Amino acid sequence: MVTLEEIRAAQARIDGLVRVTPMRLSPALSAVAGGPVWLKCEHMQETGAFKLRGATNAAARLGKVAGVTTASTGNHGRALAHAARQLGLPAVICVSRLVPANKIAAIEALGAEARVTGASQDEAFKEARRLEREEGFALIPPFDHRDVIAGQGTLGLEILAQLPDAAAIAIPLSGGGLLAGVAAAAKAVNPRIRIIGISMERGAAMAASLAAGHPVEVEELETLADSLGGGIGLENRLTYAMCRDLMDELILVSEAEIARGIRFLGREEGETVEGAAAVGAAAVLADKLRAAPEPLVLLLSGRNIDPAQHRRILEGET
Ligand SMILES: *Cc1c(COP(=O)(O)O)cnc(C)c1O
């Protein structure tokens, strides 16, 4: 398990390189839930997602390397590109053909090479492994890595510093680096805090793995929560066990519920978020979080949604 000491060290290491993001009460969601619901506005992080924390912490710990590389559905690649530039390192980001064009453009705008390869996250990962093996790059994976988890864990410390009486945190869940880090930090500070993971119904690899009792592969499907797609790795070393041991509850939300979450946060709260970040609001609106103790914190994990898609969803009726 990643420890509180590692997370505190990460916090000191990335201080000044990442933003402290706001935490605010959501009047509209509190009214729906019947008790206080807070928004941790990490979608306002530089590069538009929390992944900058883990990528910066991991890259800052490297010795001499040719550069950094990773495979990413977008936000981690973008984060690593930004971290590498801040630290003066070359970066090659390997992405699958499923990754939206706006995310590839964002990586290139950050001065990194975006290498489009394969039809899945796993295939893109093979190219990153080759760069590591043959060209002296350091491979920084998106979630299953101690320094990445510790970096994401700084969000747990930040949430409890901003709202010390938080009773539950609802966390978007894919590979589990975010949940593992936040849960490790939050439970070390307050062992009674409830950690709730939320994934989409379509292709939730961690949910399928926990149900099977070991990491399994799932078919990668298109979803509004595209940042939650991809497997957890059959050789998963850290996040599977940490999520199994630290997560109190796992909730799944449908595509229609995610769309409703995006729309509600946009219309009622003025927050532009991507699908992955809307799963908490989706769960509140679908009455799937009624058992959660309050104050409840929803972690808004990112804002990198195609603007045309966001507009269409905002204009939708359901
Ligand atoms: C990566 C990501 C997640 C999920 O994080 P994991 O560590 O893979 O569980 C959630 N939301 C956004 C916006 C992301 O980019």
PDBQT file of the ligand as one rigid body, heavy atoms in Angstrom, charges set to zero:
ROOT
HETATM    1  C1  LIG A 401      -8.060   9.127 -15.365  1.00  0.00    +0.000 C 
HETATM    2  C2  LIG A 401      -9.314   9.774 -15.011  1.00  0.00    +0.000 A 
HETATM    3  C3  LIG A 401     -10.196   9.208 -14.070  1.00  0.00    +0.000 A 
HETATM    4  C4  LIG A 401      -9.960   7.860 -13.430  1.00  0.00    +0.000 C 
HETATM    5  O1  LIG A 401      -8.733   7.756 -12.730  1.00  0.00    +0.000 OA
HETATM    6  P1  LIG A 401      -8.105   6.335 -12.403  1.00  0.00    +0.000 P 
HETATM    7  O2  LIG A 401      -6.909   6.623 -11.591  1.00  0.00    +0.000 OA
HETATM    8  O3  LIG A 401      -7.766   5.679 -13.707  1.00  0.00    +0.000 OA
HETATM    9  O4  LIG A 401      -9.149   5.549 -11.690  1.00  0.00    +0.000 OA
HETATM   10  C5  LIG A 401     -11.322   9.925 -13.728  1.00  0.00    +0.000 A 
HETATM   11  N1  LIG A 401     -11.610  11.125 -14.292  1.00  0.00    +0.000 NA
HETATM   12  C6  LIG A 401     -10.806  11.693 -15.205  1.00  0.00    +0.000 A 
HETATM   13  C7  LIG A 401     -11.186  12.998 -15.778  1.00  0.00    +0.000 C 
HETATM   14  C8  LIG A 401      -9.624  11.045 -15.590  1.00  0.00    +0.000 A 
HETATM   15  O5  LIG A 401      -8.828  11.619 -16.497  1.00  0.00    +0.000 OA
ENDROOT
TORSDOF 0
